[in-house]
């Protein structure tokens, strides 16, 4: 999983866009075609410039068409425009998964599409692997730190994300490492999970989620984690929250919640959607909120 220096991500250009209706093929900065879908808000809300766009980043082995992501998109689309997409190596997108490394470029392409459609305010919401990607994306593309404004996010929600790489402390994560690192595991992933994984190791190892979090401020950040998560225990969200700016970050530890979009109840998704709407309203009320 070869990647350039972290600084290269922050110099990414606006993706090329070819569009047919509301489905689109986005070209990432490193030349991977990403399948994406735009869903307008159900309630009439005026011009795109006045409407919040929420970009949803699925977990490993997820995809644009998976029921759990479509269910989440339906909740957010009550009051916001929603962009869903399949990470590289997933669904109908090209390339191979790098399990959270170069996926920041996929997210940057989706955010860039939201900006190109006229949305002034964009939120990124990620689950599991997608949760780690939204953290790294916000750190690398943050406007306050010199990143490109076409790829920046205005608020970040990370759900069920790991704090550190190479974690093997639970049985599901040990199985996941077997899938990612072994040829037989990658074959099982391709045939059984419909996910194509890059065979090379990370070189260099990308910025970890916990190292990315301090770079996100002053962008608002919400960290959400369940106390029944079978993949990552509660020390992961607590590490992320401890690394964050307390003035701009919140931590929700949810009783009875398991892992990522597959387990997220509609009530929790609705609360997250309300949080993004509140932050967007606060941003709009600021003197430079346009």
ChimeraX commands (.cxc) that place a marker at each C-alpha (Angstrom):
marker #1 position 0.00,0.00,0.00 radius 0.5
marker #1 position 2.30,2.67,-1.25 radius 0.5
marker #1 position 1.58,6.29,-0.48 radius 0.5
marker #1 position 3.51,9.51,-0.89 radius 0.5
marker #1 position 4.33,11.87,1.95 radius 0.5
marker #1 position 1.37,13.08,3.97 radius 0.5
marker #1 position 1.94,16.57,2.58 radius 0.5
marker #1 position 1.10,15.27,-0.91 radius 0.5
marker #1 position -2.49,14.64,0.17 radius 0.5
marker #1 position -2.96,18.29,1.11 radius 0.5
marker #1 position -1.89,19.35,-2.39 radius 0.5
marker #1 position -4.51,17.22,-4.14 radius 0.5
marker #1 position -6.35,18.91,-6.98 radius 0.5
marker #1 position -10.09,19.09,-7.65 radius 0.5
marker #1 position -11.23,15.73,-9.09 radius 0.5
marker #1 position -12.48,15.37,-12.61 radius 0.5
marker #1 position -16.21,14.69,-12.73 radius 0.5
marker #1 position -18.29,12.79,-15.28 radius 0.5
marker #1 position -21.93,12.74,-14.38 radius 0.5
marker #1 position -25.06,10.89,-15.44 radius 0.5
marker #1 position -28.12,11.97,-13.50 radius 0.5
marker #1 position -27.32,11.82,-9.81 radius 0.5
marker #1 position -24.76,9.05,-10.15 radius 0.5
marker #1 position -21.22,10.11,-10.81 radius 0.5
marker #1 position -17.77,8.71,-11.44 radius 0.5
marker #1 position -15.19,10.77,-9.54 radius 0.5
marker #1 position -11.53,10.68,-10.47 radius 0.5
marker #1 position -9.27,10.89,-7.44 radius 0.5
marker #1 position -5.97,12.75,-7.36 radius 0.5
marker #1 position -4.11,9.46,-7.86 radius 0.5
marker #1 position -6.28,8.39,-10.81 radius 0.5
marker #1 position -8.80,5.97,-9.25 radius 0.5
marker #1 position -12.42,6.03,-10.42 radius 0.5
marker #1 position -14.86,6.25,-7.51 radius 0.5
marker #1 position -18.60,5.54,-7.81 radius 0.5
marker #1 position -20.69,8.20,-6.05 radius 0.5
marker #1 position -24.33,9.13,-5.60 radius 0.5
marker #1 position -25.95,12.47,-4.74 radius 0.5
marker #1 position -29.27,12.50,-2.89 radius 0.5
marker #1 position -30.99,15.89,-2.42 radius 0.5
marker #1 position -32.77,16.65,0.85 radius 0.5
marker #1 position -36.35,15.40,1.08 radius 0.5
marker #1 position -37.58,18.73,2.43 radius 0.5
marker #1 position -37.30,21.66,-0.02 radius 0.5
marker #1 position -34.43,23.82,1.23 radius 0.5
marker #1 position -33.56,26.35,-1.47 radius 0.5
marker #1 position -30.34,26.64,-3.43 radius 0.5
marker #1 position -27.44,24.21,-2.77 radius 0.5
marker #1 position -25.43,27.07,-1.27 radius 0.5
marker #1 position -27.97,27.21,1.57 radius 0.5
marker #1 position -28.10,23.43,2.13 radius 0.5
marker #1 position -25.75,21.34,4.24 radius 0.5
marker #1 position -24.16,18.43,2.34 radius 0.5
marker #1 position -23.26,15.32,4.34 radius 0.5
marker #1 position -20.67,12.96,2.86 radius 0.5
marker #1 position -20.95,9.44,4.31 radius 0.5
marker #1 position -17.85,7.22,4.42 radius 0.5
marker #1 position -18.64,3.53,4.91 radius 0.5
marker #1 position -16.70,0.89,6.78 radius 0.5
marker #1 position -14.40,-1.81,5.39 radius 0.5
marker #1 position -16.32,-4.21,3.07 radius 0.5
marker #1 position -19.19,-1.70,2.83 radius 0.5
marker #1 position -20.29,0.01,-0.38 radius 0.5
marker #1 position -22.63,2.63,-1.78 radius 0.5
marker #1 position -25.44,0.10,-2.38 radius 0.5
marker #1 position -25.24,-1.74,0.94 radius 0.5
marker #1 position -28.48,-1.55,2.95 radius 0.5
marker #1 position -26.82,-0.16,6.09 radius 0.5
marker #1 position -25.35,2.81,4.24 radius 0.5
marker #1 position -28.58,3.44,2.34 radius 0.5
marker #1 position -30.47,3.41,5.65 radius 0.5
marker #1 position -28.04,5.96,7.12 radius 0.5
marker #1 position -28.30,8.09,3.99 radius 0.5
marker #1 position -32.08,8.10,4.32 radius 0.5
marker #1 position -31.86,9.52,7.84 radius 0.5
marker #1 position -29.45,12.31,6.88 radius 0.5
marker #1 position -31.43,13.13,3.72 radius 0.5
marker #1 position -34.39,14.29,5.81 radius 0.5
marker #1 position -32.80,17.74,6.07 radius 0.5
marker #1 position -29.47,17.63,4.18 radius 0.5
marker #1 position -28.11,16.68,0.80 radius 0.5
marker #1 position -26.21,13.39,1.04 radius 0.5
marker #1 position -23.28,12.06,-0.95 radius 0.5
marker #1 position -22.52,8.37,-0.64 radius 0.5
marker #1 position -19.71,6.60,-2.46 radius 0.5
marker #1 position -17.80,3.33,-2.56 radius 0.5
marker #1 position -14.20,3.46,-1.41 radius 0.5
marker #1 position -11.59,2.13,-3.82 radius 0.5
marker #1 position -11.71,-1.65,-4.05 radius 0.5
marker #1 position -15.34,-1.67,-2.91 radius 0.5
marker #1 position -18.53,-1.94,-4.93 radius 0.5
marker #1 position -18.20,-0.59,-8.47 radius 0.5
marker #1 position -15.28,1.70,-7.66 radius 0.5
marker #1 position -11.92,0.98,-9.23 radius 0.5
marker #1 position -8.60,0.23,-7.61 radius 0.5
marker #1 position -7.89,-1.80,-4.51 radius 0.5
marker #1 position -8.48,-1.05,-0.87 radius 0.5
marker #1 position -5.55,0.28,1.13 radius 0.5
marker #1 position -7.60,-0.13,4.32 radius 0.5
marker #1 position -7.64,3.55,5.30 radius 0.5
marker #1 position -4.47,4.95,3.71 radius 0.5
marker #1 position -5.18,6.43,0.28 radius 0.5
marker #1 position -8.90,6.38,0.95 radius 0.5
marker #1 position -8.47,9.98,2.12 radius 0.5
marker #1 position -8.22,10.82,-1.59 radius 0.5
marker #1 position -11.56,9.11,-2.26 radius 0.5
marker #1 position -13.18,11.20,0.45 radius 0.5
marker #1 position -11.51,14.36,-0.85 radius 0.5
marker #1 position -13.00,13.68,-4.29 radius 0.5
marker #1 position -16.48,13.28,-2.77 radius 0.5
marker #1 position -16.16,16.48,-0.73 radius 0.5
marker #1 position -14.86,18.26,-3.83 radius 0.5
marker #1 position -17.98,17.14,-5.70 radius 0.5
marker #1 position -20.19,18.57,-2.96 radius 0.5
marker #1 position -18.36,21.90,-3.28 radius 0.5
marker #1 position -18.63,21.79,-7.08 radius 0.5
marker #1 position -22.40,21.32,-6.75 radius 0.5
marker #1 position -22.55,24.60,-4.84 radius 0.5
marker #1 position -22.70,23.48,-1.20 radius 0.5
marker #1 position -20.93,25.97,1.05 radius 0.5
marker #1 position -21.11,23.78,4.14 radius 0.5
marker #1 position -20.04,20.12,4.08 radius 0.5
marker #1 position -19.94,17.56,6.89 radius 0.5
marker #1 position -18.05,14.28,6.73 radius 0.5
marker #1 position -19.44,11.31,8.66 radius 0.5
marker #1 position -17.41,8.10,8.70 radius 0.5
marker #1 position -17.94,4.63,10.14 radius 0.5
marker #1 position -15.16,2.27,11.32 radius 0.5
marker #1 position -12.50,2.44,8.55 radius 0.5
marker #1 position -14.43,5.42,7.20 radius 0.5
marker #1 position -14.27,6.90,10.70 radius 0.5
marker #1 position -10.48,6.81,10.60 radius 0.5
marker #1 position -10.53,8.26,7.08 radius 0.5
marker #1 position -12.64,11.29,8.03 radius 0.5
marker #1 position -10.23,12.08,10.86 radius 0.5
marker #1 position -7.16,11.91,8.63 radius 0.5
marker #1 position -8.92,13.79,5.83 radius 0.5
marker #1 position -9.87,16.64,8.17 radius 0.5
marker #1 position -6.30,16.85,9.45 radius 0.5
marker #1 position -4.73,16.81,5.99 radius 0.5
marker #1 position -7.20,19.01,4.12 radius 0.5
marker #1 position -8.18,21.48,6.83 radius 0.5
marker #1 position -8.38,25.02,5.49 radius 0.5
marker #1 position -6.98,26.44,8.72 radius 0.5
marker #1 position -3.77,24.49,8.09 radius 0.5
marker #1 position -3.25,25.48,4.50 radius 0.5
marker #1 position -5.23,22.71,2.81 radius 0.5
marker #1 position -7.28,23.27,-0.34 radius 0.5
marker #1 position -10.67,24.81,0.39 radius 0.5
marker #1 position -12.36,22.67,-2.30 radius 0.5
marker #1 position -11.62,19.50,-0.32 radius 0.5
marker #1 position -12.02,20.73,3.26 radius 0.5
marker #1 position -14.83,19.74,5.60 radius 0.5
marker #1 position -16.69,22.06,7.95 radius 0.5
marker #1 position -17.46,19.43,10.60 radius 0.5
marker #1 position -16.40,15.85,11.27 radius 0.5
marker #1 position -18.19,12.85,12.80 radius 0.5
marker #1 position -16.18,9.69,13.43 radius 0.5
marker #1 position -18.19,6.62,14.44 radius 0.5
marker #1 position -16.64,3.35,15.73 radius 0.5
marker #1 position -13.14,4.35,14.59 radius 0.5
marker #1 position -9.83,2.89,15.77 radius 0.5
marker #1 position -7.41,5.21,17.53 radius 0.5
marker #1 position -4.25,3.40,16.41 radius 0.5
marker #1 position -3.11,1.11,13.65 radius 0.5
marker #1 position -2.29,-2.62,13.84 radius 0.5
marker #1 position -4.68,-3.29,16.74 radius 0.5
marker #1 position -5.24,-7.02,17.29 radius 0.5
marker #1 position -6.77,-7.02,20.77 radius 0.5
marker #1 position -10.14,-8.54,19.77 radius 0.5
marker #1 position -11.04,-11.68,17.84 radius 0.5
marker #1 position -12.77,-9.73,15.01 radius 0.5
marker #1 position -9.66,-7.62,14.50 radius 0.5
marker #1 position -7.42,-10.68,14.42 radius 0.5
marker #1 position -9.65,-12.13,11.71 radius 0.5
marker #1 position -9.53,-8.83,9.83 radius 0.5
marker #1 position -5.73,-8.79,9.92 radius 0.5
marker #1 position -5.71,-12.31,8.47 radius 0.5
marker #1 position -8.00,-11.17,5.64 radius 0.5
marker #1 position -5.83,-8.13,4.85 radius 0.5
marker #1 position -2.33,-9.60,5.20 radius 0.5
marker #1 position -2.63,-13.17,3.86 radius 0.5
marker #1 position -3.09,-14.14,0.17 radius 0.5
marker #1 position -5.81,-16.60,1.14 radius 0.5
marker #1 position -7.50,-13.92,3.22 radius 0.5
marker #1 position -7.46,-11.47,0.33 radius 0.5
marker #1 position -8.97,-14.14,-1.92 radius 0.5
marker #1 position -11.74,-14.70,0.61 radius 0.5
marker #1 position -12.28,-10.93,0.74 radius 0.5
marker #1 position -12.52,-10.64,-3.04 radius 0.5
marker #1 position -14.83,-13.59,-3.55 radius 0.5
marker #1 position -16.88,-13.57,-0.36 radius 0.5
marker #1 position -16.85,-9.95,0.79 radius 0.5
marker #1 position -16.65,-8.33,-2.68 radius 0.5
marker #1 position -13.70,-6.24,-1.49 radius 0.5
marker #1 position -10.44,-6.10,-3.42 radius 0.5
marker #1 position -7.42,-5.46,-1.18 radius 0.5
marker #1 position -4.03,-4.13,-2.26 radius 0.5
marker #1 position -1.37,-6.78,-1.55 radius 0.5
marker #1 position 1.43,-4.38,-0.52 radius 0.5
marker #1 position 2.12,-3.20,3.02 radius 0.5
marker #1 position 1.86,0.47,3.90 radius 0.5
marker #1 position 5.02,2.35,2.94 radius 0.5
marker #1 position 5.22,4.70,4.71 radius 0.5
marker #1 position 2.77,4.00,7.51 radius 0.5
marker #1 position 0.10,6.73,7.28 radius 0.5
marker #1 position -0.70,9.23,9.98 radius 0.5
marker #1 position -2.66,7.42,12.67 radius 0.5
marker #1 position -6.14,8.57,13.71 radius 0.5
marker #1 position -4.98,9.63,17.19 radius 0.5
marker #1 position -2.12,11.62,15.67 radius 0.5
marker #1 position -4.53,13.25,13.20 radius 0.5
marker #1 position -7.04,14.43,15.80 radius 0.5
marker #1 position -5.00,17.34,17.25 radius 0.5
marker #1 position -4.68,18.79,13.74 radius 0.5
marker #1 position -8.44,18.99,13.19 radius 0.5
marker #1 position -9.20,21.97,15.46 radius 0.5
marker #1 position -10.87,24.44,15.04 radius 0.5
marker #1 position -13.15,22.27,12.88 radius 0.5
marker #1 position -15.94,20.81,15.09 radius 0.5
marker #1 position -15.44,17.12,15.82 radius 0.5
marker #1 position -17.84,14.49,17.18 radius 0.5
marker #1 position -16.52,11.06,18.24 radius 0.5
marker #1 position -19.18,8.36,18.64 radius 0.5
marker #1 position -18.54,4.86,19.98 radius 0.5
marker #1 position -20.60,2.01,21.41 radius 0.5
marker #1 position -19.90,0.22,24.67 radius 0.5
marker #1 position -20.72,-3.07,22.91 radius 0.5
marker #1 position -18.31,-2.59,20.00 radius 0.5
marker #1 position -16.77,-6.02,19.29 radius 0.5
marker #1 position -13.86,-4.58,17.28 radius 0.5
marker #1 position -12.51,-1.62,19.27 radius 0.5
marker #1 position -12.96,-1.28,23.06 radius 0.5
marker #1 position -13.61,2.04,24.77 radius 0.5
marker #1 position -9.95,2.95,25.18 radius 0.5
marker #1 position -9.96,3.83,21.44 radius 0.5
marker #1 position -12.57,6.62,21.55 radius 0.5
marker #1 position -11.16,7.84,24.84 radius 0.5
marker #1 position -7.69,8.13,23.30 radius 0.5
marker #1 position -9.15,10.08,20.39 radius 0.5
marker #1 position -11.08,12.41,22.68 radius 0.5
marker #1 position -8.04,12.99,24.91 radius 0.5
marker #1 position -6.02,14.04,21.85 radius 0.5
marker #1 position -8.71,16.44,20.61 radius 0.5
marker #1 position -9.23,20.12,21.39 radius 0.5
marker #1 position -11.81,20.12,24.21 radius 0.5
marker #1 position -13.23,23.42,22.96 radius 0.5
marker #1 position -14.24,21.96,19.59 radius 0.5
marker #1 position -14.66,18.20,20.17 radius 0.5
marker #1 position -17.34,16.02,21.79 radius 0.5
marker #1 position -17.36,12.35,22.79 radius 0.5
marker #1 position -20.54,10.26,22.83 radius 0.5
marker #1 position -20.25,6.83,24.43 radius 0.5
marker #1 position -23.44,5.01,23.48 radius 0.5
marker #1 position -24.88,2.30,25.73 radius 0.5
marker #1 position -25.80,-0.89,23.87 radius 0.5
marker #1 position -24.39,0.27,20.53 radius 0.5
marker #1 position -22.23,-2.19,18.61 radius 0.5
marker #1 position -20.11,-1.34,15.59 radius 0.5
marker #1 position -20.45,1.12,12.71 radius 0.5
marker #1 position -23.30,1.65,10.27 radius 0.5
marker #1 position -24.57,-1.93,10.43 radius 0.5
marker #1 position -25.39,-1.60,14.13 radius 0.5
marker #1 position -26.24,2.11,14.36 radius 0.5
marker #1 position -29.89,2.56,15.42 radius 0.5
marker #1 position -31.97,5.11,13.56 radius 0.5
marker #1 position -32.31,7.20,16.72 radius 0.5
marker #1 position -28.54,7.55,17.00 radius 0.5
marker #1 position -28.21,8.43,13.32 radius 0.5
marker #1 position -30.90,11.05,13.81 radius 0.5
marker #1 position -29.00,12.59,16.74 radius 0.5
marker #1 position -25.82,12.71,14.68 radius 0.5
marker #1 position -27.74,14.35,11.83 radius 0.5
marker #1 position -29.11,16.93,14.28 radius 0.5
marker #1 position -25.57,17.62,15.57 radius 0.5
marker #1 position -24.31,18.30,12.04 radius 0.5
marker #1 position -27.29,20.58,11.35 radius 0.5
marker #1 position -26.64,22.54,14.55 radius 0.5
marker #1 position -22.96,22.99,13.73 radius 0.5
marker #1 position -23.88,24.07,10.18 radius 0.5
marker #1 position -26.31,26.66,11.57 radius 0.5
marker #1 position -23.63,27.99,13.90 radius 0.5
marker #1 position -21.21,28.23,10.99 radius 0.5
marker #1 position -23.76,30.10,8.90 radius 0.5
marker #1 position -24.33,32.58,11.73 radius 0.5
marker #1 position -20.65,33.50,11.94 radius 0.5
marker #1 position -19.57,36.74,10.24 radius 0.5
marker #1 position -17.56,34.83,7.63 radius 0.5
marker #1 position -20.01,31.91,7.50 radius 0.5
marker #1 position -20.71,32.30,3.78 radius 0.5
marker link #1:1,2 radius 0.2
marker link #1:2,3 radius 0.2
marker link #1:3,4 radius 0.2
marker link #1:4,5 radius 0.2
marker link #1:5,6 radius 0.2
marker link #1:6,7 radius 0.2
marker link #1:7,8 radius 0.2
marker link #1:8,9 radius 0.2
marker link #1:9,10 radius 0.2
marker link #1:10,11 radius 0.2
marker link #1:11,12 radius 0.2
marker link #1:12,13 radius 0.2
marker link #1:13,14 radius 0.2
marker link #1:14,15 radius 0.2
marker link #1:15,16 radius 0.2
marker link #1:16,17 radius 0.2
marker link #1:17,18 radius 0.2
marker link #1:18,19 radius 0.2
marker link #1:19,20 radius 0.2
marker link #1:20,21 radius 0.2
marker link #1:21,22 radius 0.2
marker link #1:22,23 radius 0.2
marker link #1:23,24 radius 0.2
marker link #1:24,25 radius 0.2
marker link #1:25,26 radius 0.2
marker link #1:26,27 radius 0.2
marker link #1:27,28 radius 0.2
marker link #1:28,29 radius 0.2
marker link #1:29,30 radius 0.2
marker link #1:30,31 radius 0.2
marker link #1:31,32 radius 0.2
marker link #1:32,33 radius 0.2
marker link #1:33,34 radius 0.2
marker link #1:34,35 radius 0.2
marker link #1:35,36 radius 0.2
marker link #1:36,37 radius 0.2
marker link #1:37,38 radius 0.2
marker link #1:38,39 radius 0.2
marker link #1:39,40 radius 0.2
marker link #1:40,41 radius 0.2
marker link #1:41,42 radius 0.2
marker link #1:42,43 radius 0.2
marker link #1:43,44 radius 0.2
marker link #1:44,45 radius 0.2
marker link #1:45,46 radius 0.2
marker link #1:46,47 radius 0.2
marker link #1:47,48 radius 0.2
marker link #1:48,49 radius 0.2
marker link #1:49,50 radius 0.2
marker link #1:50,51 radius 0.2
marker link #1:51,52 radius 0.2
marker link #1:52,53 radius 0.2
marker link #1:53,54 radius 0.2
marker link #1:54,55 radius 0.2
marker link #1:55,56 radius 0.2
marker link #1:56,57 radius 0.2
marker link #1:57,58 radius 0.2
marker link #1:58,59 radius 0.2
marker link #1:59,60 radius 0.2
marker link #1:60,61 radius 0.2
marker link #1:61,62 radius 0.2
marker link #1:62,63 radius 0.2
marker link #1:63,64 radius 0.2
marker link #1:64,65 radius 0.2
marker link #1:65,66 radius 0.2
marker link #1:66,67 radius 0.2
marker link #1:67,68 radius 0.2
marker link #1:68,69 radius 0.2
marker link #1:69,70 radius 0.2
marker link #1:70,71 radius 0.2
marker link #1:71,72 radius 0.2
marker link #1:72,73 radius 0.2
marker link #1:73,74 radius 0.2
marker link #1:74,75 radius 0.2
marker link #1:75,76 radius 0.2
marker link #1:76,77 radius 0.2
marker link #1:77,78 radius 0.2
marker link #1:78,79 radius 0.2
marker link #1:79,80 radius 0.2
marker link #1:80,81 radius 0.2
marker link #1:81,82 radius 0.2
marker link #1:82,83 radius 0.2
marker link #1:83,84 radius 0.2
marker link #1:84,85 radius 0.2
marker link #1:85,86 radius 0.2
marker link #1:86,87 radius 0.2
marker link #1:87,88 radius 0.2
marker link #1:88,89 radius 0.2
marker link #1:89,90 radius 0.2
marker link #1:90,91 radius 0.2
marker link #1:91,92 radius 0.2
marker link #1:92,93 radius 0.2
marker link #1:93,94 radius 0.2
marker link #1:94,95 radius 0.2
marker link #1:95,96 radius 0.2
marker link #1:96,97 radius 0.2
marker link #1:97,98 radius 0.2
marker link #1:98,99 radius 0.2
marker link #1:99,100 radius 0.2
marker link #1:100,101 radius 0.2
marker link #1:101,102 radius 0.2
marker link #1:102,103 radius 0.2
marker link #1:103,104 radius 0.2
marker link #1:104,105 radius 0.2
marker link #1:105,106 radius 0.2
marker link #1:106,107 radius 0.2
marker link #1:107,108 radius 0.2
marker link #1:108,109 radius 0.2
marker link #1:109,110 radius 0.2
marker link #1:110,111 radius 0.2
marker link #1:111,112 radius 0.2
marker link #1:112,113 radius 0.2
marker link #1:113,114 radius 0.2
marker link #1:114,115 radius 0.2
marker link #1:115,116 radius 0.2
marker link #1:116,117 radius 0.2
marker link #1:117,118 radius 0.2
marker link #1:118,119 radius 0.2
marker link #1:119,120 radius 0.2
marker link #1:120,121 radius 0.2
marker link #1:121,122 radius 0.2
marker link #1:122,123 radius 0.2
marker link #1:123,124 radius 0.2
marker link #1:124,125 radius 0.2
marker link #1:125,126 radius 0.2
marker link #1:126,127 radius 0.2
marker link #1:127,128 radius 0.2
marker link #1:128,129 radius 0.2
marker link #1:129,130 radius 0.2
marker link #1:130,131 radius 0.2
marker link #1:131,132 radius 0.2
marker link #1:132,133 radius 0.2
marker link #1:133,134 radius 0.2
marker link #1:134,135 radius 0.2
marker link #1:135,136 radius 0.2
marker link #1:136,137 radius 0.2
marker link #1:137,138 radius 0.2
marker link #1:138,139 radius 0.2
marker link #1:139,140 radius 0.2
marker link #1:140,141 radius 0.2
marker link #1:141,142 radius 0.2
marker link #1:142,143 radius 0.2
marker link #1:143,144 radius 0.2
marker link #1:144,145 radius 0.2
marker link #1:145,146 radius 0.2
marker link #1:146,147 radius 0.2
marker link #1:147,148 radius 0.2
marker link #1:148,149 radius 0.2
marker link #1:149,150 radius 0.2
marker link #1:150,151 radius 0.2
marker link #1:151,152 radius 0.2
marker link #1:152,153 radius 0.2
marker link #1:153,154 radius 0.2
marker link #1:154,155 radius 0.2
marker link #1:155,156 radius 0.2
marker link #1:156,157 radius 0.2
marker link #1:157,158 radius 0.2
marker link #1:158,159 radius 0.2
marker link #1:159,160 radius 0.2
marker link #1:160,161 radius 0.2
marker link #1:161,162 radius 0.2
marker link #1:162,163 radius 0.2
marker link #1:163,164 radius 0.2
marker link #1:164,165 radius 0.2
marker link #1:165,166 radius 0.2
marker link #1:166,167 radius 0.2
marker link #1:167,168 radius 0.2
marker link #1:168,169 radius 0.2
marker link #1:169,170 radius 0.2
marker link #1:170,171 radius 0.2
marker link #1:171,172 radius 0.2
marker link #1:172,173 radius 0.2
marker link #1:173,174 radius 0.2
marker link #1:174,175 radius 0.2
marker link #1:175,176 radius 0.2
marker link #1:176,177 radius 0.2
marker link #1:177,178 radius 0.2
marker link #1:178,179 radius 0.2
marker link #1:179,180 radius 0.2
marker link #1:180,181 radius 0.2
marker link #1:181,182 radius 0.2
marker link #1:182,183 radius 0.2
marker link #1:183,184 radius 0.2
marker link #1:184,185 radius 0.2
marker link #1:185,186 radius 0.2
marker link #1:186,187 radius 0.2
marker link #1:187,188 radius 0.2
marker link #1:188,189 radius 0.2
marker link #1:189,190 radius 0.2
marker link #1:190,191 radius 0.2
marker link #1:191,192 radius 0.2
marker link #1:192,193 radius 0.2
marker link #1:193,194 radius 0.2
marker link #1:194,195 radius 0.2
marker link #1:195,196 radius 0.2
marker link #1:196,197 radius 0.2
marker link #1:197,198 radius 0.2
marker link #1:198,199 radius 0.2
marker link #1:199,200 radius 0.2
marker link #1:200,201 radius 0.2
marker link #1:201,202 radius 0.2
marker link #1:202,203 radius 0.2
marker link #1:203,204 radius 0.2
marker link #1:204,205 radius 0.2
marker link #1:205,206 radius 0.2
marker link #1:206,207 radius 0.2
marker link #1:207,208 radius 0.2
marker link #1:208,209 radius 0.2
marker link #1:209,210 radius 0.2
marker link #1:210,211 radius 0.2
marker link #1:211,212 radius 0.2
marker link #1:212,213 radius 0.2
marker link #1:213,214 radius 0.2
marker link #1:214,215 radius 0.2
marker link #1:215,216 radius 0.2
marker link #1:216,217 radius 0.2
marker link #1:217,218 radius 0.2
marker link #1:218,219 radius 0.2
marker link #1:219,220 radius 0.2
marker link #1:220,221 radius 0.2
marker link #1:221,222 radius 0.2
marker link #1:222,223 radius 0.2
marker link #1:223,224 radius 0.2
marker link #1:224,225 radius 0.2
marker link #1:225,226 radius 0.2
marker link #1:226,227 radius 0.2
marker link #1:227,228 radius 0.2
marker link #1:228,229 radius 0.2
marker link #1:229,230 radius 0.2
marker link #1:230,231 radius 0.2
marker link #1:231,232 radius 0.2
marker link #1:232,233 radius 0.2
marker link #1:233,234 radius 0.2
marker link #1:234,235 radius 0.2
marker link #1:235,236 radius 0.2
marker link #1:236,237 radius 0.2
marker link #1:237,238 radius 0.2
marker link #1:238,239 radius 0.2
marker link #1:239,240 radius 0.2
marker link #1:240,241 radius 0.2
marker link #1:241,242 radius 0.2
marker link #1:242,243 radius 0.2
marker link #1:243,244 radius 0.2
marker link #1:244,245 radius 0.2
marker link #1:245,246 radius 0.2
marker link #1:246,247 radius 0.2
marker link #1:247,248 radius 0.2
marker link #1:248,249 radius 0.2
marker link #1:249,250 radius 0.2
marker link #1:250,251 radius 0.2
marker link #1:251,252 radius 0.2
marker link #1:252,253 radius 0.2
marker link #1:253,254 radius 0.2
marker link #1:254,255 radius 0.2
marker link #1:255,256 radius 0.2
marker link #1:256,257 radius 0.2
marker link #1:257,258 radius 0.2
marker link #1:258,259 radius 0.2
marker link #1:259,260 radius 0.2
marker link #1:260,261 radius 0.2
marker link #1:261,262 radius 0.2
marker link #1:262,263 radius 0.2
marker link #1:263,264 radius 0.2
marker link #1:264,265 radius 0.2
marker link #1:265,266 radius 0.2
marker link #1:266,267 radius 0.2
marker link #1:267,268 radius 0.2
marker link #1:268,269 radius 0.2
marker link #1:269,270 radius 0.2
marker link #1:270,271 radius 0.2
marker link #1:271,272 radius 0.2
marker link #1:272,273 radius 0.2
marker link #1:273,274 radius 0.2
marker link #1:274,275 radius 0.2
marker link #1:275,276 radius 0.2
marker link #1:276,277 radius 0.2
marker link #1:277,278 radius 0.2
marker link #1:278,279 radius 0.2
marker link #1:279,280 radius 0.2
marker link #1:280,281 radius 0.2
marker link #1:281,282 radius 0.2
marker link #1:282,283 radius 0.2
marker link #1:283,284 radius 0.2
marker link #1:284,285 radius 0.2
marker link #1:285,286 radius 0.2
marker link #1:286,287 radius 0.2
marker link #1:287,288 radius 0.2
marker link #1:288,289 radius 0.2
marker link #1:289,290 radius 0.2
view
